[in-house]
Amino acid sequence: MRSDIEAIVDELRASGERYRETIRVAAMSAGVYVLPAGGTDPQSPHEEDEVYYVVRGRGRFLSGDSDRAATGGAMLFVPARQEHRFHAIEEELVLWVVFAPAESSRG
């Protein structure tokens, strides 16, 4: 049986989009973010704190002065307004992203 995340990943691939918001309340928003192998992450800093959970894939994550592995099971925190991005993506990254408070910008 397929998970809801897998259905969203398929929809994102088909549409060419990278992000789909799935939850929004005043205190937080969350969604699925997908980056292909060899792809680039076009993000710019957000006004909200973020937590990424790497569902699967393999790459690197640069946040501030820290550069670390982004592999299945990793949890990554980014404070508001900090430069960050995924890079050196070897296997498609599927990420569950939570913003607190709810995301106000797209980038």
N, C-alpha and C positions, 0 to 999 in steps of 0.2 A: 504494500500500500504506500502511495506517495504522500509525503508530508505537505502541508500548506506552503512551506518554504520552497519545496521543489516545484510546485505549480507556479509560484511567483517567479522563480528563476526562469522557467520555460517561457512565461509571458514576457519577461524582460528581454530575454534573448530574441524572441520573435519581434518585439517592438523596436529593438535597438536602444532601449532606455537602460540606464544603469541602476536607478533607485526607484523603489516603490514604497511609499509610506503606507503602513498598515494599521497604526494606532495613533490617535491624537486626542489628548486631553490637555488642559491648561498646564499641568505640572510636567508633562513629558510627551514626546512623540517617538515613534520607532518605525523601523522599516527594514527592508532587505536591499543590500547594495551588492552588485556583482561587477567584478572587474575581470576581463578575459586574460588568459596567459599572454604575456608579451605586451599587454595594454598599458595605458598610462592613466593615472588618477588625476583628474582635473580640479580637484577640490581647492577651495580657498577657505581660510579660517571662518568658523561659525561664531555666533554670539553666545552659543550655549555650550555647556559641558557635554561631552560625548563619551559613550562607552561602545566599543566594538567587540563583538564576539565572533571569532572566526569559525564559521560552521565547517568549512573545508577549504582546501587549497594551500598554496605555498607561495610566499613572497616575502618582502621586507616592509617594515613600517617605520617611517621617519616622523618623529614628533619632537619639536624643539631640537635639542642636541642629542636625543636618543634615537638610535637606529637598531631595531630588533626584528627577530623572526616573526612572521605572521603565518602561523600554521594552524591547522584544525585544533580547536579547543582553547586557543589563546584568547585572553581578555585584555583589551587595550583601552587605556583612558587618555582623553585629551581635554585639557582645560579650555574653557572658552577663549576664543581669539588667538589660539596658538596655531602656528603653521604646522601642517601635517599632511602626509600623503603615503599611499602604498606605492611601492616601486619594486623592480626586479621580480615581477610576477611570473613565476615558473608554471604554476597550475592555476586555473580559474579560481579566483577568490570569491567565496560566497560569505557575506558578512551580515550579521544582525546588528543594527545600529540603534542606539537609544540616545536621544537628546533630552536634556533637562535644563530649563523648562522646555516646552515644545519648540521645535525648530521654527525660526521666523524667517530664515533666508534659504535660498537654494544656491548651491555652489559646488 
